[in-house]
Amino acid sequence: MATGHPLQPILHRGRLVAGKDSATASLARILGHEFADPALLEEALTHPSASLSRGRRKVDYERLEFLGDRVLGLAVADLLLRRFPDEAEGNLAVRLSALVRQEALTQVASTLDLGRHLRMGALGADAARAQAAALANCCEAVIGALFLDGGWPVAQRFVESQWTALIEAEPRATKDAKTALQEWAQGRGLGLPRYEVVATEGPDHSPSFSVSVRIEGAPAPAATATAGSKRAAEQAAAETLLAALTESTHGRR
């Protein structure tokens, strides 16, 4: 890999560079890629709560997570097009949404035992939720590191090896909660669901978002849910409201 890449970490020797016998070298073997720049993998395993500063450069997984999110989306989309050549765009979009959500990423991270390698500071009160979010983010960062170090073929091969089983486990496209709630509202001639962030708590490296969702004219009040990301909180709130609406509808029969 050429030096001077804008995403390449600025590191001092011996701090984040993995040795041949290190735990990260063992993880690299599990990932199926020998890193030309082991520091990229080290950076992907560093939570913001344990970040290091190198001048103006903060070294943690957030930048690689940003890249890995985009690489994952493209790789999974490519997998879906090949696996379901006759499926409509709408169903492919539903599948893609489910496969890049935190739950899928956490499952892959657990399979790889990324938690054993992740460097984190104190998690705070809601440690379980913070840990799940951190594992998902770390998984995306690892994909970003694989892409930077080995290029598209290496990242694509990794995603295919880890996501094929998830794709095969769900032979039919299932709607996520936000999509299902929107279709519920549209099917009854109501307005679209309205989402609002009602509270944000916690430190920058482990935030907590509370989101409410309501549908004007629906037979159930607004529902609120809390999660480690706005997207996850919206999904949880939509699921809660949809369950309440379903129960209310059934109760009228």
Buried (B, 14 or more C-beta within 10 A) or exposed (E): EEEEEEBBBEBEEEEBBBEEEBEBBBBBEEBEBEBEBBBBBBBBBBBBBBBBEBEEEEBBBBBBBBBBBEBBBBBBBEBBEEEBEEBEEEBBBBBBBBBBBBEBBBBBBEEBEBBEBBBBEEBBEBEEBBBBBBBBBBBBBBBBBBBBBBEEEBBBBBBBEBBEEBBEEEEEBEBBBBBBBBEBBEEEEEEEBEBEEBEEEBBEBBBBBBBBBBBEEBEBEBBBBBBBBBBBBBBBBBBBBBEBBEEEBEEEE
